[in-house]
Amino acid sequence: MPLPADAAAMGLALDEARLALLTADVPVGAVVLGPSGEVVGRGHNTREAAHDPTGHAEVHALRGAASALGRWRLDDCTLVVTLEPCLMCAGATVLARVPRLVLGAWDPKAGACGSQWDVVRDRRLNHRVEVVGGVRADECSALLRAFFETHRT
């Protein structure tokens, strides 16, 4: 169930996503909210800019949060991301012990939080994540759609 603060946090993630446009990266953005709701990590896609296959918004945000909090267990944090995480990012979310994931647009082609796979709620793993989807989905989808319309022939 979305919380009142989720829409505002998604606005911050959308701001991050727009930064990815400056380097022709897919506009995905993420923020990690700490125990008191403060932003402790943020990131946007940098795969093109950094020539890094792991340069996903969620990875940057999770690393930033771990560094800011001085621990890898983010078991009192919320990850907010504009697009449903892929397999790698869903796995990183589970491994970081994040209890709550707020996402904007679903990714029917590569999403790993309910669309193609459901890694974050897989009972075989030692941690499961609450998923709150569709927060400001229209805005998140529009940003991605506009990007891909200019990059496809």
PASEBA-1860 file (N, C-alpha, C; in nm, 3 decimals):
! residues 153
1> MPLPADAA> 0.084/-0.118/0.000/0.000/0.000/0.000/0.089/0.125/0.000 ~ 0.066/0.216/-0.094/0.149/0.337/-0.097/0.128/0.423/0.028 ~ 0.236/0.482/0.073/0.230/0.577/0.184/0.227/0.718/0.126 ~ 0.181/0.817/0.201/0.178/0.954/0.149/0.315/1.004/0.102 ~ 0.421/0.963/0.168/0.555/1.009/0.131/0.609/0.941/0.005 ~ 0.546/0.834/-0.039/0.598/0.760/-0.156/0.596/0.844/-0.283 ~ 0.492/0.922/-0.304/0.483/1.005/-0.425/0.593/1.111/-0.427 ~ 0.619/1.171/-0.312/0.725/1.272/-0.305/0.862/1.208/-0.329
9> AMGLALDE> 0.885/1.090/-0.271/1.012/1.021/-0.292/1.028/0.981/-0.438 ~ 0.917/0.944/-0.502/0.925/0.910/-0.645/0.961/1.034/-0.726 ~ 0.920/1.150/-0.682/0.960/1.274/-0.748/1.111/1.292/-0.747 ~ 1.174/1.256/-0.635/1.320/1.263/-0.624/1.385/1.160/-0.717 ~ 1.326/1.043/-0.725/1.379/0.940/-0.816/1.363/0.985/-0.962 ~ 1.254/1.051/-0.993/1.235/1.105/-1.130/1.340/1.212/-1.160 ~ 1.373/1.294/-1.063/1.480/1.393/-1.081/1.612/1.323/-1.116 ~ 1.640/1.214/-1.045/1.761/1.135/-1.075/1.754/1.078/-1.216
17> ARLALLTA> 1.639/1.027/-1.254/1.622/0.968/-1.386/1.653/1.069/-1.496 ~ 1.610/1.191/-1.476/1.635/1.296/-1.577/1.785/1.324/-1.592 ~ 1.862/1.304/-1.487/2.007/1.323/-1.496/2.071/1.222/-1.592 ~ 2.012/1.104/-1.601/2.065/1.001/-1.692/2.054/1.046/-1.837 ~ 1.957/1.129/-1.866/1.939/1.178/-2.004/2.059/1.259/-2.052 ~ 2.132/1.320/-1.960/2.246/1.403/-1.997/2.358/1.322/-2.060 ~ 2.361/1.192/-2.035/2.466/1.106/-2.090/2.409/0.998/-2.181 ~ 2.286/1.018/-2.228/2.219/0.924/-2.319/2.196/0.788/-2.255
25> DVPVGAVV> 2.191/0.785/-2.122/2.157/0.662/-2.052/2.005/0.651/-2.039 ~ 1.955/0.529/-2.028/1.812/0.509/-2.009/1.772/0.580/-1.880 ~ 1.667/0.663/-1.886/1.631/0.745/-1.771/1.562/0.667/-1.659 ~ 1.643/0.605/-1.578/1.594/0.536/-1.458/1.664/0.601/-1.340 ~ 1.588/0.631/-1.236/1.644/0.693/-1.116/1.596/0.622/-0.992 ~ 1.675/0.632/-0.886/1.642/0.567/-0.760/1.691/0.648/-0.642 ~ 1.619/0.636/-0.532/1.664/0.691/-0.404/1.639/0.585/-0.297 ~ 1.723/0.588/-0.194/1.702/0.504/-0.077/1.668/0.598/0.038
33> LGPSGEVV> 1.557/0.567/0.103/1.515/0.644/0.220/1.560/0.571/0.345 ~ 1.620/0.645/0.436/1.668/0.588/0.560/1.557/0.567/0.661 ~ 1.594/0.526/0.781/1.496/0.495/0.885/1.401/0.609/0.919 ~ 1.446/0.732/0.905/1.360/0.847/0.937/1.298/0.910/0.813 ~ 1.314/0.844/0.698/1.257/0.895/0.575/1.347/0.988/0.497 ~ 1.469/1.010/0.548/1.565/1.098/0.479/1.631/1.021/0.364 ~ 1.672/1.094/0.262/1.743/1.031/0.150/1.886/1.000/0.194 ~ 1.923/0.873/0.188/2.058/0.832/0.226/2.137/0.778/0.107
41> GRGHNTRE> 2.070/0.761/-0.006/2.139/0.716/-0.126/2.057/0.757/-0.247 ~ 2.127/0.785/-0.355/2.058/0.822/-0.479/2.141/0.777/-0.596 ~ 2.075/0.758/-0.709/2.149/0.718/-0.828/2.063/0.720/-0.952 ~ 2.130/0.718/-1.064/2.064/0.707/-1.194/2.152/0.620/-1.283 ~ 2.095/0.573/-1.391/2.171/0.486/-1.480/2.294/0.557/-1.535 ~ 2.406/0.484/-1.537/2.533/0.538/-1.590/2.603/0.435/-1.678 ~ 2.530/0.339/-1.730/2.594/0.233/-1.810/2.667/0.291/-1.930 ~ 2.605/0.383/-2.001/2.668/0.443/-2.118/2.783/0.535/-2.077
49> AAHDPTGH> 2.757/0.619/-1.979/2.858/0.717/-1.936/2.983/0.651/-1.879 ~ 2.963/0.545/-1.802/3.076/0.481/-1.733/3.123/0.352/-1.800 ~ 3.054/0.313/-1.908/3.086/0.187/-1.976/3.086/0.073/-1.875 ~ 2.980/0.071/-1.793/2.972/-0.023/-1.681/2.838/-0.097/-1.686 ~ 2.840/-0.227/-1.708/2.714/-0.301/-1.715/2.638/-0.303/-1.582 ~ 2.706/-0.274/-1.472/2.638/-0.269/-1.343/2.597/-0.127/-1.304 ~ 2.610/-0.033/-1.394/2.579/0.107/-1.365/2.431/0.136/-1.366 ~ 2.356/0.062/-1.287/2.212/0.082/-1.277/2.181/0.176/-1.160
57> AEVHALRG> 2.071/0.247/-1.172/2.030/0.344/-1.070/2.023/0.281/-0.931 ~ 1.964/0.162/-0.924/1.946/0.097/-0.794/2.080/0.062/-0.730 ~ 2.175/0.016/-0.809/2.308/-0.020/-0.757/2.375/0.104/-0.698 ~ 2.370/0.215/-0.771/2.429/0.339/-0.720/2.361/0.384/-0.591 ~ 2.228/0.377/-0.588/2.155/0.422/-0.469/2.183/0.333/-0.349 ~ 2.186/0.202/-0.371/2.215/0.109/-0.261/2.357/0.128/-0.209 ~ 2.453/0.146/-0.299/2.591/0.169/-0.256/2.603/0.299/-0.176 ~ 2.534/0.402/-0.225/2.537/0.531/-0.154/2.477/0.521/-0.015
65> AASALGRW> 2.367/0.448/-0.004/2.302/0.431/0.126/2.392/0.352/0.222 ~ 2.452/0.244/0.172/2.541/0.163/0.256/2.658/0.246/0.306 ~ 2.712/0.329/0.218/2.824/0.414/0.256/2.781/0.519/0.358 ~ 2.667/0.582/0.334/2.619/0.687/0.425/2.585/0.632/0.563 ~ 2.530/0.512/0.566/2.490/0.453/0.694/2.601/0.371/0.760 ~ 2.706/0.342/0.683/2.817/0.265/0.737/2.786/0.119/0.761 ~ 2.697/0.064/0.679/2.661/-0.078/0.692/2.597/-0.126/0.562 ~ 2.611/-0.256/0.536/2.553/-0.310/0.414/2.409/-0.354/0.433
73> RLDDCTLV> 2.370/-0.383/0.555/2.231/-0.422/0.583/2.144/-0.297/0.586 ~ 2.057/-0.288/0.490/1.967/-0.172/0.481/1.827/-0.214/0.524 ~ 1.821/-0.285/0.636/1.698/-0.349/0.681/1.596/-0.254/0.743 ~ 1.622/-0.125/0.739/1.528/-0.025/0.787/1.510/0.086/0.683 ~ 1.536/0.051/0.557/1.532/0.149/0.448/1.425/0.112/0.345 ~ 1.395/0.206/0.259/1.304/0.185/0.146/1.376/0.226/0.019 ~ 1.370/0.140/-0.082/1.425/0.171/-0.214/1.310/0.220/-0.301 ~ 1.328/0.336/-0.361/1.227/0.395/-0.449/1.291/0.407/-0.587
81> VTLEPCLM> 1.229/0.348/-0.689/1.288/0.346/-0.822/1.181/0.367/-0.928 ~ 1.217/0.437/-1.034/1.119/0.473/-1.137/1.077/0.358/-1.226 ~ 1.156/0.251/-1.234/1.124/0.136/-1.317/1.148/0.009/-1.237 ~ 1.061/-0.088/-1.255/1.075/-0.217/-1.187/1.217/-0.270/-1.206 ~ 1.284/-0.307/-1.099/1.422/-0.355/-1.108/1.437/-0.482/-1.192 ~ 1.554/-0.492/-1.254/1.593/-0.610/-1.332/1.639/-0.720/-1.237 ~ 1.681/-0.833/-1.292/1.729/-0.943/-1.210/1.844/-0.902/-1.118 ~ 1.942/-0.832/-1.173/2.059/-0.792/-1.094/2.016/-0.702/-0.978
89> CAGATVLA> 1.934/-0.603/-1.009/1.897/-0.505/-0.906/1.800/-0.563/-0.805 ~ 1.713/-0.652/-0.849/1.624/-0.721/-0.755/1.708/-0.806/-0.660 ~ 1.808/-0.874/-0.713/1.897/-0.954/-0.628/1.973/-0.868/-0.530 ~ 2.022/-0.754/-0.575/2.094/-0.663/-0.485/2.002/-0.611/-0.375 ~ 1.877/-0.587/-0.408/1.780/-0.539/-0.309/1.759/-0.645/-0.201 ~ 1.746/-0.770/-0.243/1.731/-0.881/-0.148/1.856/-0.894/-0.062 ~ 1.972/-0.892/-0.125/2.098/-0.910/-0.052/2.126/-0.797/0.046 ~ 2.075/-0.678/0.016/2.091/-0.564/0.107/1.988/-0.566/0.220
97> RVPRLVLG> 1.898/-0.663/0.214/1.793/-0.680/0.316/1.694/-0.563/0.321 ~ 1.675/-0.496/0.208/1.579/-0.386/0.201/1.439/-0.444/0.222 ~ 1.362/-0.391/0.317/1.230/-0.448/0.344/1.119/-0.399/0.252 ~ 1.140/-0.283/0.186/1.030/-0.223/0.110/1.084/-0.160/-0.017 ~ 1.015/-0.192/-0.128/1.050/-0.139/-0.260/0.929/-0.067/-0.316 ~ 0.949/0.058/-0.355/0.845/0.137/-0.419/0.889/0.159/-0.563 ~ 0.805/0.118/-0.658/0.844/0.135/-0.798/0.737/0.212/-0.873 ~ 0.782/0.278/-0.980/0.691/0.356/-1.063/0.632/0.270/-1.172
105> AWDPKAGA> 0.704/0.256/-1.282/0.655/0.179/-1.397/0.695/0.032/-1.385 ~ 0.604/-0.055/-1.424/0.636/-0.197/-1.433/0.713/-0.221/-1.561 ~ 0.798/-0.321/-1.562/0.877/-0.356/-1.680/0.838/-0.496/-1.726 ~ 0.741/-0.505/-1.819/0.691/-0.636/-1.862/0.795/-0.720/-1.936 ~ 0.902/-0.659/-1.984/1.005/-0.734/-2.059/1.116/-0.787/-1.971 ~ 1.157/-0.711/-1.870/1.274/-0.752/-1.792/1.257/-0.733/-1.642 ~ 1.137/-0.705/-1.596/1.114/-0.680/-1.454/1.127/-0.807/-1.370 ~ 1.192/-0.793/-1.256/1.216/-0.909/-1.169/1.151/-0.893/-1.032
113> CGSQWDVV> 1.045/-0.811/-1.026/0.975/-0.790/-0.900/0.825/-0.816/-0.916 ~ 0.794/-0.904/-1.011/0.654/-0.939/-1.033/0.615/-0.954/-1.179 ~ 0.687/-0.890/-1.270/0.650/-0.898/-1.412/0.698/-1.026/-1.477 ~ 0.829/-1.038/-1.503/0.885/-1.159/-1.562/0.924/-1.261/-1.456 ~ 0.981/-1.212/-1.349/1.023/-1.294/-1.235/0.976/-1.223/-1.109 ~ 0.987/-1.291/-0.998/0.954/-1.226/-0.871/1.063/-1.261/-0.769 ~ 1.183/-1.218/-0.799/1.300/-1.247/-0.717/1.284/-1.194/-0.574 ~ 1.228/-1.076/-0.560/1.223/-1.012/-0.428/1.126/-1.080/-0.332
121> RDRRLNHR> 1.038/-1.165/-0.385/0.943/-1.236/-0.297/0.957/-1.388/-0.309 ~ 1.070/-1.433/-0.361/1.093/-1.576/-0.380/1.113/-1.642/-0.244 ~ 1.031/-1.739/-0.213/1.034/-1.805/-0.082/1.162/-1.886/-0.060 ~ 1.235/-1.914/-0.167/1.359/-1.991/-0.152/1.472/-1.906/-0.097 ~ 1.456/-1.776/-0.099/1.560/-1.685/-0.049/1.538/-1.654/0.099 ~ 1.642/-1.602/0.161/1.636/-1.577/0.306/1.572/-1.443/0.343 ~ 1.530/-1.366/0.244/1.469/-1.234/0.271/1.367/-1.205/0.161 ~ 1.255/-1.148/0.198/1.154/-1.107/0.102/1.124/-0.959/0.120
129> VEVVGGVR> 1.085/-0.897/0.011/1.067/-0.752/0.005/0.920/-0.720/-0.023 ~ 0.864/-0.626/0.049/0.731/-0.575/0.017/0.743/-0.489/-0.108 ~ 0.656/-0.510/-0.206/0.660/-0.434/-0.330/0.535/-0.346/-0.339 ~ 0.557/-0.217/-0.359/0.449/-0.122/-0.381/0.470/-0.067/-0.522 ~ 0.385/-0.106/-0.614/0.404/-0.068/-0.754/0.307/0.037/-0.803 ~ 0.345/0.101/-0.913/0.258/0.194/-0.980/0.256/0.335/-0.924 ~ 0.351/0.371/-0.840/0.355/0.506/-0.782/0.405/0.604/-0.889 ~ 0.320/0.697/-0.926/0.348/0.795/-1.032/0.390/0.724/-1.161
137> ADECSALL> 0.324/0.612/-1.187/0.357/0.527/-1.302/0.347/0.601/-1.434 ~ 0.246/0.686/-1.451/0.230/0.758/-1.578/0.351/0.847/-1.608 ~ 0.401/0.918/-1.508/0.517/1.004/-1.527/0.643/0.923/-1.556 ~ 0.660/0.814/-1.483/0.777/0.729/-1.503/0.775/0.667/-1.642 ~ 0.659/0.618/-1.684/0.644/0.558/-1.816/0.665/0.659/-1.927 ~ 0.611/0.779/-1.908/0.624/0.883/-2.011/0.770/0.920/-2.035 ~ 0.847/0.929/-1.930/0.990/0.962/-1.942/1.062/0.854/-2.023 ~ 1.035/0.730/-1.992/1.097/0.618/-2.065/1.050/0.613/-2.209
145> RAFFETHR> 0.919/0.630/-2.230/0.864/0.625/-2.366/0.926/0.734/-2.455 ~ 0.937/0.855/-2.402/0.997/0.966/-2.478/1.143/0.934/-2.513 ~ 1.216/0.877/-2.420/1.355/0.840/-2.446/1.365/0.739/-2.558 ~ 1.287/0.633/-2.550/1.297/0.527/-2.650/1.243/0.568/-2.787 ~ 1.149/0.662/-2.790/1.101/0.712/-2.919/1.210/0.784/-2.995 ~ 1.302/0.847/-2.925/1.410/0.919/-2.992/1.529/0.828/-3.022 ~ 1.531/0.707/-2.964/1.645/0.616/-2.984/1.612/0.496/-3.071 ~ 1.491/0.491/-3.122/1.453/0.381/-3.212/1.428/0.438/-3.350
153> T> 1.457/0.359/-3.450/1.433/0.405/-3.587/1.307/0.346/-3.644
END
